[in-house]
Amino acid sequence: MNLEGIVWQIATIAIPMIMAIVFHEIAHGWMARALGDPTAAEAKRLSLNPLRHVDPFGTIILPGLLKLTGAPVFGWAKPVPVDFRRLRNPRWGMVAVAAAGPGINFILAAFAAIGLGLLVRATDTMGDPGMATLFVSDNLRNFLIVNLFLGTFNLLPIPPFDGSRIVMGILPAPLARVYGKIEPYGFIVVFAVLVIFPYLFPELRLIERVVMPPVQWMGSQLAWLATAVAGPEPM
């Protein structure tokens, strides 16, 4: 791949990834504020300014490298602060706050599908779409994929992912306390699942078998949505 192609790939991944991660984190803060915890608002972390949320490695460098190597794309931003003790109902509030991040990712993926459909509808399919149209198209397509993967990935029940908070809130209190003891070792578990196991046992293909099936299923549904929005092909 030449330099121009590399720059194009980075540009069309960086924008979708940053937007997806920023909205994911802000959604946690929005939900927390709605349920009684204004910590994120007090820390001025509900801003859409990506500079307040971007982690240079987790938001830009790592996703770019993963995309260029063909690996599943994921990343992270600076976590939005949430004080679960300030929620009106700490237990179920924690579940709602945790679910808000993946939830907004799935909603954004649907908007991306609608955007792709509208772009097709507005584009002359018989002519050259032009660089601007191709750039928008690639960004929307990647935005859809990144949001689906990010939302699904964060639902894994491994600390510190959102799925672990949801499980902790649903479990009976005694089991939740036992489950919570895993949290200090969460990053070690994540590193093992994402790096060590794939290296030692590549045939396991954990991410492909666990995360990709729901991502692919949702992607097929959104592809149908995009097609419906685009309308019938011209005769």
LODO-906137 format. One line per 10 residues: number of its first residue (from 1); their letters; for each residue y, x, z of C-alpha. Coordinates in nm, 3 decimals, padded with zeros to 5 digits, always signed. Layout:
REM LODO-906137
NUM	a	Y X Z  ...
***
This chain:
REM LODO-906137
1	mnlegivwqi	+00.000 +00.000 +00.000  +00.341 +00.138 -00.096  +00.642 +00.161 +00.136  +00.796 -00.157 -00.003  +00.478 -00.350 +00.069  +00.460 -00.212 +00.425  +00.823 -00.308 +00.493  +00.759 -00.655 +00.351  +00.453 -00.706 +00.573  +00.635 -00.587 +00.884
11	atiaipmima	+00.937 -00.808 +00.809  +00.725 -01.116 +00.750  +00.525 -01.058 +01.069  +00.804 -00.943 +01.305  +01.017 -01.255 +01.256  +00.733 -01.508 +01.309  +00.586 -01.311 +01.599  +00.916 -01.275 +01.785  +00.999 -01.643 +01.738  +00.652 -01.758 +01.846
21	ivfheiahgw	+00.647 -01.541 +02.158  +01.006 -01.622 +02.259  +00.949 -01.998 +02.231  +00.619 -01.959 +02.419  +00.792 -01.795 +02.713  +01.093 -02.027 +02.711  +00.861 -02.330 +02.713  +00.722 -02.213 +03.047  +01.075 -02.197 +03.186  +01.176 -02.534 +03.036
31	maralgdpta	+00.874 -02.705 +03.190  +00.924 -02.533 +03.525  +01.288 -02.645 +03.537  +01.187 -03.002 +03.448  +00.937 -02.999 +03.736  +01.176 -02.861 +03.996  +01.180 -02.481 +03.960  +01.508 -02.344 +03.817  +01.409 -01.977 +03.862  +01.406 -01.897 +03.490
41	aeakrlslnp	+01.740 -02.072 +03.439  +01.891 -01.882 +03.732  +01.771 -01.556 +03.576  +01.928 -01.662 +03.242  +01.587 -01.643 +03.073  +01.604 -01.979 +02.895  +01.818 -01.827 +02.621  +01.696 -01.827 +02.260  +01.840 -01.476 +02.226  +01.525 -01.272 +02.155
51	lrhvdpfgti	+01.678 -00.960 +02.312  +01.636 -01.124 +02.651  +01.262 -01.166 +02.598  +01.141 -00.897 +02.357  +00.908 -00.629 +02.486  +00.942 -00.351 +02.222  +00.573 -00.264 +02.226  +00.414 -00.602 +02.296  +00.640 -00.810 +02.071  +00.703 -00.580 +01.774
61	ilpgllkltg	+00.502 -00.258 +01.753  +00.156 -00.382 +01.855  +00.155 -00.700 +01.641  +00.280 -00.500 +01.342  +00.007 -00.241 +01.380  -00.260 -00.509 +01.422  -00.140 -00.689 +01.110  -00.142 -00.370 +00.903  -00.496 -00.284 +01.017  -00.627 -00.635 +00.952
71	apvfgwakpv	-00.706 -00.701 +01.319  -00.630 -01.032 +01.494  -00.257 -01.042 +01.570  -00.142 -01.097 +01.926  +00.137 -00.978 +02.149  +00.350 -01.060 +02.450  +00.709 -01.082 +02.570  +00.870 -01.020 +02.906  +00.729 -01.303 +03.120  +00.973 -01.579 +03.214
81	pvdfrrlrnp	+00.993 -01.591 +03.596  +00.840 -01.900 +03.754  +00.816 -01.968 +04.128  +00.533 -02.218 +04.161  +00.628 -02.283 +04.525  +00.951 -02.449 +04.407  +00.770 -02.701 +04.188  +00.763 -03.056 +04.319  +00.384 -03.055 +04.288  +00.282 -02.687 +04.287
91	rwgmvavaaa	-00.081 -02.742 +04.187  -00.039 -02.976 +03.890  +00.301 -02.830 +03.812  +00.133 -02.494 +03.761  -00.106 -02.656 +03.511  +00.181 -02.817 +03.320  +00.391 -02.499 +03.317  +00.095 -02.293 +03.194  +00.005 -02.547 +02.924  +00.365 -02.563 +02.798
101	gpginfilaa	+00.343 -02.219 +02.633  +00.038 -02.283 +02.414  +00.157 -02.640 +02.362  +00.485 -02.532 +02.203  +00.294 -02.287 +01.982  +00.079 -02.567 +01.842  +00.388 -02.784 +01.784  +00.564 -02.498 +01.606  +00.256 -02.443 +01.388  +00.279 -02.807 +01.280
111	faaiglgllv	+00.648 -02.761 +01.197  +00.557 -02.454 +00.992  +00.304 -02.661 +00.795  +00.570 -02.924 +00.729  +00.813 -02.649 +00.624  +00.558 -02.510 +00.378  +00.506 -02.854 +00.232  +00.880 -02.909 +00.192  +00.918 -02.565 +00.035  +00.651 -02.646 -00.223
121	ratdtmgdpg	+00.815 -02.982 -00.291  +01.154 -02.814 -00.346  +01.020 -02.529 -00.562  +00.970 -02.541 -00.936  +00.597 -02.472 -00.954  +00.622 -02.394 -01.324  +00.876 -02.113 -01.283  +00.918 -01.787 -01.093  +00.973 -01.877 -00.724  +01.192 -01.572 -00.663
131	matlfvsdnl	+01.193 -01.319 -00.381  +01.380 -01.542 -00.134  +01.130 -01.825 -00.173  +00.836 -01.586 -00.139  +00.990 -01.433 +00.174  +01.040 -01.775 +00.335  +00.690 -01.880 +00.230  +00.526 -01.570 +00.380  +00.724 -01.613 +00.702  +00.626 -01.979 +00.734
141	rnflivnlfl	+00.262 -01.904 +00.660  +00.253 -01.620 +00.913  +00.448 -01.833 +01.164  +00.179 -02.099 +01.137  -00.107 -01.852 +01.181  +00.060 -01.655 +01.461  +00.138 -01.971 +01.659  -00.216 -02.103 +01.627  -00.365 -01.771 +01.732  -00.115 -01.712 +02.014
151	gtfnllpipp	-00.162 -02.061 +02.154  -00.541 -02.046 +02.139  -00.559 -01.688 +02.267  -00.346 -01.774 +02.570  -00.582 -02.058 +02.662  -00.859 -01.808 +02.738  -00.943 -01.846 +03.110  -00.873 -01.479 +03.184  -00.585 -01.374 +03.410  -00.299 -01.336 +03.334
161	fdgsrivmgi	-00.337 -01.575 +03.036  -00.217 -01.934 +03.065  -00.575 -02.060 +03.054  -00.643 -01.899 +03.392  -00.350 -02.090 +03.548  -00.480 -02.415 +03.403  -00.831 -02.350 +03.537  -00.692 -02.252 +03.878  -00.496 -02.577 +03.900  -00.792 -02.792 +03.799
171	lpaplarvyg	-01.052 -02.630 +04.025  -01.100 -02.755 +04.383  -00.899 -02.546 +04.628  -01.193 -02.334 +04.761  -01.308 -02.245 +04.408  -00.949 -02.183 +04.300  -00.907 -01.927 +04.579  -01.222 -01.747 +04.469  -01.113 -01.758 +04.104  -00.768 -01.629 +04.202
181	kiepygfivv	-00.922 -01.308 +04.336  -00.985 -01.205 +03.974  -00.611 -01.202 +03.894  -00.533 -00.847 +04.020  -00.797 -00.718 +03.778  -00.690 -00.939 +03.489  -00.547 -00.667 +03.269  -00.861 -00.458 +03.316  -01.071 -00.755 +03.202  -00.840 -00.814 +02.905
191	favlvifpyl	-00.856 -00.447 +02.807  -01.235 -00.456 +02.831  -01.262 -00.773 +02.621  -01.014 -00.661 +02.353  -01.084 -00.287 +02.334  -01.389 -00.160 +02.519  -01.644 -00.430 +02.429  -01.550 -00.437 +02.057  -01.578 -00.057 +02.048  -01.912 -00.037 +02.231
201	fpelrlierv	-02.065 -00.358 +02.095  -01.895 -00.439 +01.761  -02.170 -00.686 +01.677  -02.054 -00.914 +01.960  -01.731 -01.000 +01.771  -01.596 -01.180 +02.078  -01.254 -01.271 +01.939  -01.396 -01.386 +01.606  -01.655 -01.608 +01.776  -01.441 -01.750 +02.056
211	vmppvqwmgs	-01.083 -01.767 +01.929  -01.111 -01.790 +01.552  -01.320 -02.111 +01.516  -01.057 -02.338 +01.681  -00.780 -02.148 +01.500  -00.952 -02.203 +01.167  -01.017 -02.571 +01.243  -00.654 -02.635 +01.336  -00.543 -02.433 +01.034  -00.746 -02.659 +00.805
221	qlawlatava	-00.584 -02.969 +00.957  -00.236 -02.822 +00.912  -00.320 -02.722 +00.556  -00.391 -03.091 +00.492  -00.056 -03.178 +00.654  +00.129 -02.928 +00.436  -00.041 -03.068 +00.125  +00.050 -03.424 +00.222  +00.415 -03.326 +00.274  +00.424 -03.135 -00.057
231	gpepm	+00.321 -03.448 -00.241  +00.114 -03.482 -00.559  +00.114 -03.198 -00.808  +00.330 -03.262 -01.114  +00.141 -03.378 -01.420
***
